[in-house]
């Protein structure tokens, strides 16, 4: 599902990813762990085709840089930091659903399960939501798509304990048919869900446990 071969990325003179080799099979659920600056978010951004890099990256056999629509069309992504979108919530849901032929009602239903009723905020700009509301909506959009691959960068940031539990319940419902890559500082939180742990340090993979 994911293949990285000799993936390296530098910013100016700083080597952030250093010859990373990583294969992730369909159905694997991976906790990507490591301290701040280990390279986790840079790796994720390379998987999403956002950076020019050395080496190769493929998603289900396609390049996220040169074949973006096909490679990213079935990925559900939850970013570490919400984007500064001014689009109204209802329009954002409709736009996101249309990109992947998803049902907007499914996104609304997942948001409601997370404790975010959409109807009262449908006309509100996304950037005017609280941090927790933004996170719940981004999770609902990611999980509302018919995604074979979920990539999540610190997805429980800004979630209250009740929403955090429901989030992992939602992921558990998808564990038999979806590949997951979850970047997290809280290995205890994701441990019951994952079947593989990959640890990064200084741009390298230093541990890979199945």
NORJO-V77544 format. One record per helix or strand. SS is the DSSP state (@ for helix, = for strand). FROM is the first residue (numbers start at 1). TO is the last residue. If there is no record, write none. Layout:
BEGIN
SS_FROM_TO / SS_FROM_TO
END
This chain:
BEGIN
=_2_11 / =_14_24 / =_29_33 / @_40_47 / =_54_59 / =_62_62 / @_68_72 / =_75_78 / =_88_88 / @_89_99 / @_104_113 / @_119_121 / =_125_125 / @_126_128 / @_131_144 / =_149_153 / @_161_173 / =_179_183 / @_187_190 / =_196_201 / =_204_209
END
